[in-house]
Amino acid sequence: MPASRPHSSGEAVMPIREVFAAIDLGASSGRVVAGLWDGVTLSTREVARFATPYGHEGALLKWDVRQVFASSIKGLQRVRELCEETGATFAGIGIDSWGVDFALLRSDGIDLDDVRHHRGAGVPPTGREDFRQGSAGRYALTGVLDQSINTSQQLAARLDDDSIGDATLLFIPDLWVYLLSENVGTDPSIASTSQLLDAVDGTWAAELSERLHASGLIFPPVGNVGDIAGETSARITSLIGARNPVPVFRVAGHDTASALAFAAPARRNAATSGLVSSGTWSLAGLSLADPVLTADARTRGFTNERGLKGHLLVKNLSGMWLLQESLRTWGDDTGTAAIAELVRAAGEAAEDEHVLDLADPRLLEPGDMPRRIAQLAVESGRYFPTTPAEIARTIFDSLAAAYSSAVHEAADLAGVSINNVRIVGGGSRNALLCQLTANRSDVFVVAGPAEASALGNIATQLWASGQRYSITAAYAAIAPEDWVVETYAPRRQETPA
């Protein structure tokens, strides 16, 4: 018989009927999370966690796609085992990941050893001079700032040294969909990170590909979030041990859009939540119905990306990468307990109102991050940090200031007001960072859930499969223990307004 899941009170509930798998790929680590659906409640169980490594090839950085995909398959095998244990149906797979990076599908297949890492893109952007011109026009069309990591800039650089013609562009979640189901396509959220998608109508901006001189490059069809891309191929079905092919859904492929899938677009002149997705990268801003394509938004450093609903007006900021790379440089333990101790020590370090510019390109590439942070701290007028605790405090102060600035600036651009800040992702577990953000922004911070990308991925599959009539209803079905949040009040306030 199918297994029953107990309530927290001990009462039996309906047996698990279906299981959905979220492959949630971050720029530092990935995970496979199972969504357990009993017809009433959606709960989750992490079944696999793994690194998403990259390697050096000369000056280039390249993702180890083979290892990451193999780890994803092992996670899907565990989901299949979970289905066998519970008597449930393996009902779907969805993939979300970081943005901008891509593979090239040619007639003879994909070179999985040549999927390049955005952190090796080079600073400043390289590529054809005629494409580098016209930054304002590109922003008005795509809503995306010029950055060396952009797909467009990576393509422009590659045109100088190799051919990309007669190949189809596949972003990372699209690559996984193709490897699982042999389906070619994309969704608006991940495509919008490329600086090649029209921000208004959601189609490929042909004039930009022409300026790239990439007329032979094939752009994948842009489907809708919630589409069924296909089913697992016979090979993949056999590899994961499933009895039948498993549906593969197009969720919000960009992990930020997936993490913020719960966020309803703000209405002008209304109060709304500022949004922060805090992971390896941090993105901070608002969910809006329409993009903001003004010169003011561009000069203030905002980019427009597609969300599951509407658009995300956000600043792209260095995030926990700064701490991760510092720990790597020190050779320190990166486990939860070690990081918790570093956060505690950082809370005791000296305060300083001077903070780093997290958009500084010197923070982009791998290397001796503590040395760079110390240099930028002095340039900003901050005290010179020497200990790990002082470096960590510099990072957290700077992140909190950047989050506060971004959400309030976005509100100003959109004509709304901010009544709280919602932080999701790994950074939501950092109590010091959340408290500093509340203090800086002078509003309450609601932190969590930490695994928001995987939850958005699974909730989208639940809705797309017809089990719930809307994404809002899908979120409402999530079990309370999977929707854990903490609230932080600014120090100058005692109770919510």
C-alpha positions, 0 to 999 in steps of 0.5 A: 500500500502507498505510504501515509505521511503523518501530520505533526499532530500524529494524525494520518493523512492521505497517502503520497500520490505523486512525486515531482523532482526539482533539479536546482542548480546553483553556481556553487552547488546543486541539489535534487529535491523531491516534492511529495503530493498527497492531493492536499499538501505538498512537502519536500525532501532533499535527496541529493546535494552536490558541487557544481565544479568548474575547471581552468583551460588556459585563461578560460573557465569551463563547467564540469557539465558531465559531473553535474549531470551525472550527479543530477541523474543520481538524484533522479534515481533516488526520487525513483526509489522514493516513488517505489517506497511510497507507491507514488507516481514519478510525476515530473521533473523541472530544472532551474539554474544560474543565468547567462551561460550556455551550450551550443547544439550542433548537428553532430551533438553538444561538446559538453566539455566546452560549456564556459563559465561566466566568471572567466568572461573577462573584464572589460567585455571583449568582442566586436566593437560594433556590438559594444556600441549602442549600450543605451539602445540595447537597454531600451530594447532588452532592459538588461545592462551591459556586463561582461557575463551577459550571454550577448557579450560572451557570444561577441567575444567568441565570434572573434576566435571561433565559429558559432554559426549553425548551432542552437543556443541552449541555456543551462536549464535548457541543456538539462531539458535536452539531455533528459528529453531531447527537446529543444526550447527555452523559457522567458525567465532564463532567456531574459538573462541573455541581453538578447530578448525583447523585454516587452514582447518576449521574442528574440531581438533580431537586430541584436543578433544581426549586430553580433554578426551571428546570423547563423546562430539558431535561437531556441523557441521561447515557450511558456513557463508551465509547458511540458517540454516532453518526456524522458528519453528511453535512455534516460528512463532506463538510466533512472530506473523508471517504469515509464517515461517521466514528464519534463516541465519547463519551470522558471528556468532562471533560479532567481525567477523560480525563487521569487515565483511566489511574488505578485507584481507590485501595483503603482502607488501601492506598498509592496515587498522588496525582494532579495534572492541571496545566494552565490549571486544576490539579486535585489529589487521588485516584482513588477507587471511591466519592465522599467526601460528608462535611462534612469533605471539604466544609469542606476544599474538595474536590469529587467528579467522575466519572472514567473509572473511579470518582470523582476527589476533587480540589481545583480550583485556579488553575493555569498560568492565573496564569503565562499571564495574567501574561505577557499583562499584561507583553506578553511572548512566550508561546513555549516558549523564553521560558517556559523562560527564565522558569522558569530565572530563577524557579529562581534567585529567593529561596525563601520558605515563605509561599505564596498561597491558590490558591482565592482568588477574586481569581485567577479573572478576567482582569486585572493578575495580577502586581499581584494576586499581589504583593498576595496575597503580602504578605497571606500574609507573603511577600516582595514580588515585583517582577520576572517571575522573582519572580512566577513563583517565587511561582506555582510555590511556591504550586502545589507547596504546593497540590499537596502539601497536596491529595494528602495531605489527600485521602489522609487523607479516603479512608483511604489513604497516598501513595507518590508524586505523578503530575503530568500535563498541561503542568505536567509539563514544568516541572522546577522545579514538579515538583521543588518538589512533590517537596520539599513532598510528601516523596515521589517525583514522576512527571511526564508525559505532558504530553498526557495528556488526548489520550492518554486520549481516544484510548485510550478510543476504542481500547477502545470500538471493541473493539480492546482489551478494557479501558482498561488494555489500551489504555494498555498498547498506547501506544508508549513514545515517547508515554508519556514520564515523568520522576522527581523525588526529594525533596531529603531522599531519594536513592533510592526507598523 
